Amino acid sequence: MTSEQAEAHDAFRVTVNGVWASVIAGRMSDDDGWAAVGDALAELRDEVGE
């Protein structure tokens, strides 16, 4: 894994952790949380190129 891929992966993990923290706190619905995770995963795939 290149350093750029590692940075993209780390950013994805931070995003996902933030999304679920929002869901748990009640600031975001489960459906919106899953949608946000899907968007973050698509962005990760674009950045990593896989």
C-alpha positions, 0 to 999 in steps of 0.5 A, spaced: 500 500 500 502 506 498 502 512 502 497 515 498 493 509 499 494 509 506 492 516 507 486 515 504 484 509 508 485 513 514 481 518 512 475 513 510 476 510 517 475 517 521 469 519 516 466 512 518 467 513 525 464 520 525 458 518 521 457 512 527 458 517 532 453 522 529 448 516 529 449 513 536 448 521 538 441 521 534 444 527 530 443 522 524 438 517 522 441 509 521 439 510 513 443 517 513 449 513 516 449 508 511 448 512 505 454 516 508 458 510 509 457 508 502 459 515 499 465 515 503 467 508 500 465 510 493 470 516 495 475 511 497 475 507 491 476 513 487 482 515 491 485 508 491 483 506 484 481 499 486 
